[in-house]
Amino acid sequence: MPRITYIEHDGTRHDVHVSAGRTVMEGAVNNRIPGIDGDCGGACACATCHVYVSPEWRAKIPPAGDLELRMLAFAQDRDGDSRLSCQITVTPELDGLVVRMPESQY
């Protein structure tokens, strides 16, 4: 089972195993990781699961689609590493993925 590291804005790390086929957001919600709310339940209808994915992982994750990009427009503190964690499906290749959370979700 792939291991995902979630890093809160204050630097607190949470290393959890997430089943392949689940999303990074589901991994956070199911493991009660603070900082990822997932208010829409993963429907890509909000931006409360906003994370930062470092450049070295981008090639292993499919690019954001149009709907995700529109929802990211609502994300607070968006930058070039911003993604919605509900749109990142965990695969064995993502073992070791590290995502960082913004200071707050909007």
C-alpha positions in Angstrom: 0.0 0.0 0.0 1.5 3.4 -1.0 2.7 5.7 1.7 1.7 9.4 1.5 3.2 12.1 3.6 0.9 15.0 4.4 2.6 18.1 5.8 0.6 20.7 7.6 1.3 24.4 7.2 3.1 24.4 10.6 5.4 21.5 9.4 3.6 18.7 11.3 4.1 15.5 9.3 1.6 12.7 8.9 2.8 9.5 7.2 -0.1 7.2 6.3 -0.8 4.3 3.9 -3.5 4.9 1.4 -4.9 2.1 -0.8 -4.3 2.3 -4.5 -7.4 3.6 -6.3 -8.3 6.0 -3.5 -7.6 9.7 -3.8 -5.1 11.7 -1.8 -8.1 13.5 -0.3 -9.7 10.3 0.8 -6.5 9.2 2.5 -6.4 12.5 4.5 -10.1 12.4 5.5 -10.0 8.7 6.4 -7.0 9.2 8.5 -8.2 12.4 10.1 -5.4 14.5 8.8 -6.0 18.2 9.7 -5.9 20.7 6.9 -7.7 18.8 4.2 -11.5 19.3 4.6 -12.9 17.8 1.4 -16.3 19.5 1.9 -17.7 18.3 -1.4 -16.7 14.7 -0.8 -14.3 14.5 -3.7 -16.7 15.8 -6.5 -14.3 18.5 -7.6 -16.9 21.1 -6.6 -14.9 23.1 -4.1 -11.3 23.8 -3.2 -11.1 22.6 0.4 -8.7 19.8 -0.4 -6.1 22.1 -1.9 -2.5 20.8 -1.6 0.9 21.7 -3.0 2.7 18.9 -5.0 6.4 19.4 -5.4 7.7 19.5 -9.0 9.5 16.1 -8.7 6.1 14.4 -8.3 4.2 16.3 -11.1 5.3 13.9 -13.9 3.8 11.0 -12.0 0.4 12.7 -11.6 -1.8 13.4 -14.6 -2.2 17.1 -15.3 -5.1 19.0 -13.8 -8.2 19.0 -16.0 -10.4 22.0 -16.8 -12.8 21.5 -13.9 -10.0 21.2 -11.4 -8.4 24.3 -12.8 -11.6 26.2 -12.4 -12.0 25.0 -8.8 -8.4 25.9 -8.1 -9.3 29.5 -8.9 -11.1 29.5 -5.5 -8.1 28.2 -3.6 -6.4 30.5 -1.2 -2.6 30.9 -1.7 -2.6 29.1 -5.0 0.7 28.6 -6.8 2.3 26.5 -9.5 2.4 23.5 -7.3 -1.3 23.7 -6.4 -3.6 20.7 -7.0 -6.9 19.4 -5.5 -6.1 16.3 -3.6 -9.5 14.8 -4.6 -8.2 14.7 -8.2 -5.0 12.7 -7.4 -5.7 9.0 -7.5 -3.2 7.0 -5.5 -1.2 4.5 -7.5 1.8 2.3 -6.5 4.0 4.8 -8.4 3.0 7.5 -5.8 4.5 5.6 -2.9 6.4 8.2 -1.0 4.4 11.2 -2.4 4.6 14.3 -0.2 1.9 16.9 -0.2 1.9 20.2 1.7 -1.2 22.0 2.9 -1.8 25.7 2.7 -2.3 27.7 5.9 -6.1 27.5 5.5 -8.6 26.1 3.1 -11.2 28.4 1.5 
